[in-house]
């Protein structure tokens, strides 16, 4: 965590579950040096909020993080754009393209790629019943161009 940031016991629980696939509830209590009753209270709340899940093997409870597929997908796409941008910049520098022209060339390239995706985006929006996809498209385009 960043300096000056307070980490709660529940943050420690969530960080532990982010590192592990599944953990027995007893092990969570042991690793966090907290009683089973306290951990169970946290788990009940976090399950209710849809943040973690509980799976039973026989009678032994195991806890795990519920992955937010949509958030992961957005993060992966942004990471892909960032990698592409870095590669583009490095290749341009190797070709001795002046740095002030690289940014302009990158924006042009991304704008062209986005135009190619636009039709698919609008078709998918229509299939999902989105009546006015323009603001959504503009937000997406702005986010991609700002990477």
Secondary structure, 3 states (H helix, E strand, C coil): CCCCCCCCHHHHHHHHHHHCCCEEHHHHHHHHCCCHHHHHHHHHHHHHCCCEEEEEECCEEEEEECCCHHHHHHHHHHHHHHHHHHHHHHHHHHCCCCHHHHHHHHHHHHHHHHHHHHHHHHHHHHHCCCCCCHHHHHHHHHHHHCC
